[in-house]
Amino acid sequence: MVPGPAFRSQLPGVVLATAIGLAGHYLAAFTPSWLNGILLALLGGMVVGNGVKLPAALHPGIGFTSSKLLELSVIFLAFGINYGHIAALGAGAFTVMVVMVGAMVLLTFFLARRVNCPGSTGWLVGFGTAICGSSAIAALAPRVAKNKEDVGIAMAVVNLFGSVGMIVLPLVLVRFGLSDTQLGLLIGGTLHSVGNVVGAGYALSDSVGEAATTIKLARVALLSPALILFNYLVNSHEARHWREHLQLPWYLWGFIGITLLSSLVDMPAALLDTMELAGKLALTIALAAIGLKVSFGELFRSGRKGLGFGLLIFAVQFALVALLMVVVE
């Protein structure tokens, strides 16, 4: 079959974004842990996009990659979510996580408007902080981000604070004489990505690392209900009937379906590893395309407020987890 005109017009931009994304993915093996492939691809795209005037022929493919591949990455990433991790928590830790995630989703929705965080940047930063960093932003972005620059800014902010938190939290928390369970709850309940949690938890001890990772994976498993709640908040003023709240985009229904399936069916490890790699590559290439569209001037203007909001929401989340931990115990 001969490729259609739409495919031919998109191919140059797709190839450019893919090249930058793959370069970021493979170069991450030679950089510090905080500088992961997603962030490298985003930065690489920004350097190219701001350093060279891109020909108009590249724009269709860059736009296609930044939107459709971002949605596709959500489907692949769903294979890594298992509701069985929630069952592994005790009643106290489960209560803390459910209340924390629900409260942070509500706070993110309303607080981003109060502090005038531009565009959808605040929503994305807060949602990524509440759940699981880049994956949560990728899952929410196609639904709320009309400007793809917001996605790039949010990814940069969340990766920055997650990396700083991974280094700083163990150094601070070790001084308070907390139990391994308490340390695991604070680290697993607040840091942004699974990698951040693993790095910080195991830096203290194996038992803290195991507890923190279990908490974090349970928090990741709450991504589906958190997405449904946020979708309800976004559309609550426009929906005229309760059925309209169920009109989720295809990739969210696919995401929810796959998370349920992967929780109920024992899938082969090789399949899960393949889907995880495919999800990371798709997300990395999508971020490279987004980076190609982010101007340094816009990053400076919106990024400052995004950083401020990211610090605020991270501090609120940490305080909330610490408070809930004391109350539940």
Secondary structure, 3 states (H helix, E strand, C coil): CCCCHHHHHHHHHHHHHHHHHHHHHHHHHHCCCCCCHHHHHHHHHHHHHHHCCCCHHHHHHHHHHHHHHHHHHHHHHHHHCCCHHHHCCCHHHHHHHHHHHHHHHHHHHHHHHHCCCCCCHHHHHHHHHHCCCHHHHHHHHHHHCCCHHHHHHHHHHHHHHHHHHHHHHHHHHHHHCCCHHHHHHHHHCCCCCHHHHHHHHHHHCHHHHHHHHHHHHHHHHCHHHHHHHHHHHHHCCCCCCHHHHHCCCHHHHHHHHHHHHHHHCCCCHHHHHHHHHHHHHHHHHHHHHHHHHCCHHHHHHHHHHHHHHHHHHHHHHHHHHHHHHHHHC
